[in-house]
Amino acid sequence: MFTYKSTDDNFNVQMPWGNGIAALRWNHLFTNKLFMNVTGTFSDYMFAFKSAQDQFNFELRSGVRDVGGKVDFSWFPNARHRIKWGIDYIYHTFTPTSVSAESEDVVFDTGEIQRLYSHENAAYFMDEFDVNENLKINAGLRYSTYEFVGPFTRYIKGDISKPDTTINYASGDLIKFYHGLEPRISFRWMLPDKSSIKAGYSYNYQYVHLTSLSAVSLPTDIWYPTTDLAKPQNGWQASAGYFRNFLDDHYETSVEVYYKGMQNLIEFKEGALPGDNIADNTDNLLVYGQGWSYGVEFFIKRTYGKLTGWIGYTWAKTERKFPDLNNGKVYPAKYDRRHDLSVVANYKLNDRITFGACFIFATGNTLTLPSSWYVQEQNLLFNYGARNSTRMAPYHRLDLSVTIYDKAYKTKQDPESGDNIQVKKKFRSNCAISIYNAYNRANPFFLYVDNDGDFLSGNFKLSVKQVTLFPIIPSFTWNFEF
């Protein structure tokens, strides 16, 4: 659980979250060419955001519980041909937003907890085969279905000419059915100069949405299911890359480009608040649009010598367009990350001591901050700038480590010759000392707006404050092998 408290602002935050999982798997080998895998799964994800400032307390809870199973078959007709097929099923129980709020002795009515239920099914077939020594093809087809079911109450908002109405669905009633085909294909073509070309295309449906309740950077993302109003997301992605090894395979390099188009994305309406769904459905607060993402990835890896490691860099752009948001103009997604750099290095001093270092740099997330404020009927109100027009500070940190191994062999006297011989140990150990965030970078986790003074006295002012997650953290680990 993450906890933050500021005595200066009388502001504190608690964020408990977690995921309980369980799985049971059974494998069966029919022949040396046919294999079956049966899996049963359970997961229970919970997220909460609790905040208090002055006399006002607010709590948001969200969760997803899944129960499912799948059966997969793998068949290997020959060494150059692999076929897989199977079916899977998941029963979803969503609690998108459960909200409570109070101020001193006043408890606000935020409505009853709403739960949404659905069945998700899929069947797939995949064929991977080597056409020849140079060409490998992987092709597949997946058919997915989704059933949004009761119990559920649909609130239909009226207008001047007609009153509000409701539709009640009993447990198990089918409210909406969706389905679709999801093809995919990829290939690898080997070139004579220790290089290859890889490319792929896929089309997918996604029946679970991720959206945020907050116009700023507070971590209040929630998972929301497909309903009769919120249609499933669908998107396609294409990628192509060139891969080459150098200097007797001591260096591996690659460059890849990709493009992804997405439809039926969801966001909350401008100014929507968690309490707005009292006697209402959360999806009545949503708007719908499209998005796209594209970029290029560079990678180089050294696998030989005392110094090994790799460098990966991605330039990417992720944008959204909603007719009902940002005046219909294109804006960057919350998790748009223009630059993403990772550098990993390991140095083997000798057989017993290894040093490691990892540096990460990433462009900060976007957010929407107030551009101005005003007072109306003694209420403080804000004007906001363009959606996601502000970026948080970049994220970067350096991690260092050293690992010390014990001796792999011990000296033992040969009982026959009496000579000293080296015998490999059956019991081994090593210890690792590491430093996370070695230069104590204050990376932003989220921002919040704080006010000071009294606007009636003319000394009122606003400020944006940053909450960081992890400072410098040393650690010690002792590992055993036997």
N, C-alpha and C positions, 0 to 999 in steps of 0.2 A: 504494500500500500504506500502510495506517495502522499506525503504530508508537507504542507507549506504554511508558515504562519509569520505575519508581519505585525509586530506590536505597534509600529509607528502608524500604520494605516488601519489598525484594528480589522485586518483582513486575513482569513485563513482558508485553506483549501485542503480537502482530503479526497483522494482518488483510489479507492480500493477496486481492484479488478483481478480477474483470474479465470482459469479455464480448467474444469475437471474433465478428464477423459478416461475412457476405458475401451479396451478392444480385445476381442477373442478371435483367433485365427486357426483354421484347420487346413492343412495342405494334404493333397493326395496325388500320388504318382501312378497314373493308369499304366503307362508304358514309359520307356526311356525317351519317348518323343511327345507324350501328352501329359500335361501337368494341370492340376486344378487348385485354386486357392479360394477359400470361403472365409469371409471376414464379417464380424458383427462389431459395430461401433456405437459409442455413446459419448457425447460432449455437452458440456454445460458452461457456456461463457456468460460472465457477468461483468458489467462495468458500472461504476457509480461516480458521480461528480458532486461533491458536497462543498458548498462555499458559505461563508458568513462574513458580513461586513456591517459594522455597527450593530444595529438591532435586527437586521434582515438575514434570514437563513433560507437557503435554497438547496434542494437536493434533486438530482436527476439520476434515474436508474434505467439501465437498458440491458437486455440479455437475449441470448439465443440458445435454445436447447434442441439438440438433434439426436435422433435415434435412427440408425440405419444399418444396412448390410449390403454386401456385394458378393458376386460369384464371378471369378475370372478364370479363363482357360488359356493355356499357352500350348501351342503345337509347333513342333520343329520338324517339318517334312525332310529337310536336309540341312547341311551346314550353311547353306546360302539362303535359306528361306525360313522366316519366322512369322507365325500367325497368332494373333491374340483376339479374343472376343469375350464378352461378358455382359452382365446386367448389374445395376445398382439401384438402391432405393433409400430415400431419407425422409423422415417425418420431422418437419420443422415446427417448433413452437417459439414464436417471437414475442418479446415484450419490448416494443420499440422505445417508448418513453413512459416512464412512471415518475411523476413529478410531485413534489411537496414543497410548500413555501409557507413561511410565517414571519411576522414582524411583531416583536414583543408579544402581546397576548392575542394578536389577530392571526388566525389560521386561514389561509386562502383556500378556496374550493378549486382544486385542480382536476376534479373528475375521477372516475373509477379507473383502475388499471385495465388497460386494453391488451388483450392477447390475440395473436393472429396465428392461424394454423394452416399448414399446407403439406402436400405430398409432392415429392420430386422423384422422378424415375428416369432411367436412361438405359439404352442398350447400344453397344458399340462393336465395331469390327475393325481390326487393324492388320495390315499386311506389310511386312518389311522384308525386302528381298534384294539380293545382290545380283544385278543384271549381268555384270562381269566384274573383273578385278578393279575397274575404275569407277563404276556407277552403282550407287546404292539408292534405293527409293523406299520411302515410307509413306503409305497412303492409308487413310482411315475414314470411317463414316460413323457418326454418332447420332442417335435419335433420342431426343429428350422430351419429356412431358412434365407439366406442372399443373397441380390442382389446388386452387385456393378454396378452402372449405370452412364451414361453420364449426362451432357457434360464432356468430358475428352479427353485429348491428350496423347497418349502413345508414348514416345520417345524410339526408338530402336537403341542402339549404334551399329555401324558397326565396321569393322576392315580394314586391308589393302586391302582385297579382295572385300569389299562391303561398300558403303557409309551409313551414318546414315539415318534412315527412321522414319516416324511418321505415326500414325494411329489416325484419328479424329473420335470421337464418338459424335453423336448429343444428345441433352437433352432427357433423358428417355431411351436411348439405353441400352440394357442389355449387360454388358461386361463380367461378371462372376457370376455364381450361385453356392452357397454352401448350403448344408443341412446335417442334422444328427440327430440321436436319442440320447437322454440323459437320461439314466435310473438312478434311485437312490433308495436305500433301507436302512432303519435303524430300530433297534429294541432296546427295553429296557426289561431286565429280572430282576424282583424283587427277591431278596434272603431273607431268613427268618430272618437274623440278622440285619435288618434295612440297608441293602446295596443293590446295584443293579449293573448290568453290562449293558453298552450301547456300541453299535457298529454301524458302518454305512459305506456305499460305495456309491460313485457317479461318474458319467462320464459326463463331460461338454465340450461344445464348447464355445469359446469366440472370438467374431468377432472384438473386439477393442483391440489394442496392446498399451502397455506403454513402451517407450524407451527413451533414453537420448542422447542428442547431444554432451555431454561433457565427455571427458575422465577423467576429474577431478571431483570435487564435486560441481561445480556450479549447482544451481537448475534449469536445463533446460530440465526437463522431458516433453515429449510431448505424446499426444494420437494420434495413427495412425490407420486408418481402415484397414480391410482386403481388398485386391485388387486382381487383376488377378495374381500378382506375390507373394504378401504376403498372404499366406494361413491362415485360421483361426487357432488359438491356440486350442489344445484339451488336456485334462488332466483327470486323475482319482485320486481320493483321498479315502483312507481308514483310519478309526480311530476306536479305542476301548478304553474304560475307565471303571474304577472301582470306585463306589461312595458309601460312607458310612457315616451315622450319628452316633454320640456318645453322651452319657450322656443326655438322654431324648431329643435328637434333638437339644441340645444347640450348638453342633459343627457339621459342615458339611465339609467333606473332599472328595477329588477326585484325581485321577491320570489318565491321558489320554496320549495315544501315537497316532501318525499319520504319514502317508507317502503320498506324493503327487508327481506324475510324470507329466511332461509337455512336449509337442511337439510343433514344429513350433513357437518357440520363435524368436523374432527379436532383432537385435542390429545394430548400425551403423558400417560400415567398419572401420578398423583401419585408422586413419588420416582423416576421412570424416569431412567436414566442411559444415555449413549451406549454404554457397554460391555455393557449388558444384552442386546444382540442377538447375543451370541456363540452360534453354532449355533442361531440363531433369526432370525425375520423382524422387521423394524422395525414392521410393522403389527400385530404381536402386542403391541406396547407402547402401542398407541393406544386412545383412547376416542372416542366419537362423540356429537355433540349438535347443538343448533340455535342460531341467533343471529338478531338483528334489528338494524336501524339506521334511525334516522329523524332528521330535522332540518329546519331552515329556513335559507335563504340570502338575504342582502340585498346588493344591488349598486347603486352609483351611479357614473356616469362623466361627466366634463366633457370635451368635445371642441372647445371654442372658446376663443380668446383666448391670451394668452401663458402662462397657467397652465392646464395640462391634467393629467389623471390620473384615478384611480378609487379607490374604497374598496369592499372586499368583506368581508363578515362572515358566518360560518356558526356556528350553534349546532347541535350534533349529539350524538347518543347512540348508542353501539354496545355491545350486551350479548350475553352468551353464557349458555347453560344446558346443562350436561352432567350426566346422572344420576350419573356416577362421579366428578365433581369438585366441590369446594366444598360437599359434603353435598347436592348436587342443587339448591343455591340459585343464583339469577341473580347474575352477576358481570360487571364491565366487561371488554371486550376489551383486549388489550395496546395496541392502537392507538386506543382510544377517545379522542376529542379533543373536549372539550366546547366550547371556544371557539377559533375560527380567524379572525384578523383580518389583512388586508393593506391597506396604504395606499401608493399609488404616486403621485408628483407629479413633473411636469416643468415647468420655467420657462424660456421662451425669452427671454433678455435682449435679443438682437438676432439678426440673420441668421447670426452666427458663433459665438455662445456660448449653450449650453444647460446648465442645471443639472438634476440629477435626484436624487431621494431615494426610498427604499423602506423601509418599516417593516413588520415581521412579528411577530406574537404568536400563540402557540399553546399550548394546555394540554399539559402534559407527559404522557408515556406512563405506563401503569400497570405495576406490578411486585409481586412477592410477596417480602417480606423476612422473615428469622427474627424471631420474637417472643420467643424465649427459647432457651437452650442448656443442655445437661447432659452429663455424662460417664458413659459406660457401658463397663466393661472397658477403661478408659484410651483410649476413642475419644470424640471430640467429636461430639455429635449436636445437631440443631437441631429446634425446634418452629416451624412456620410459621403465620402468621396467615391470614386469609381470602384466597382467591385474588385477586390484583391489587387488593389493598386499599390499597396505597400508590401515590402518584403522584410521579413525578419533578418537579423544578422546572420552571416554564413555560419555553418556548423563546421568546426574542425577540431581535431585533437590528435595527440601522439601517445601511443602506448609502447612501453618498453618492457623487455623481459630477459631473464637469463635462466637457463635450465642446466642443472648440474646432475650428471649421471654417476652412479657408482661404477666400480670396475666390473667389466663383463666377465672376467675370469678370476679364479682364485688359485693359489698355489697349493698343490697337494702332493704328498709323497707317494710314488708308485710302490705298492707293497711287494712287488716281485723284484724290481731293479733297485729300489731305494732312491731313485732319482726324483727330483722335483719336477712335476709336470703341471701344465696349465689346464684347468677344468672349468668349463662354462657353468656359471651359477644358475641354479634353478630358481632362486629367489632374487629379484632385482628391485631397485628403488631409484627414484630420482626426485629432486625437489626443484620447484620453480618459484622464482621471485619476480613479480611483475608490478608495473606501475601503470594504472589506467589514467588517461588524461594527464600526462606527465607535467605539462606546463600550466595545469589548472585553468584551462579555458572555461569561461562562463558561457556555455552554449545555451541559447534560449530554448525553453520548453514551451512556454506560452506567455502571452502578454495580457495585462489587464489595465483598465482605465481607472485612475484614482483621482479623487477631487479633494481639494483643501480650501478652507475658508468658507465664507458665506456670500452668496451672490447678492443678497439684499444689502450687505455692507460694502460691496464693491471690491472685496479682496479675494473673490473666488477664482480659482485656477484649476485646470486639469493637467494631469501628467500621465504618461504611459510608462508602466513599470514592467520589468522583465523578471520572470521566474526561471531559474536554471535547475537542471536535474542532478547531474553528478559532478562533484569536484574531483580533485586528484584523489585516487584510491589505490593504496598499496595492498598487495595480497601475497600470501605464501601458500604453496600447495606442495604436498608430499604424496607421491604416487608409488604404488607397489605393484609388482608383477610376479606371478608365480604359476 
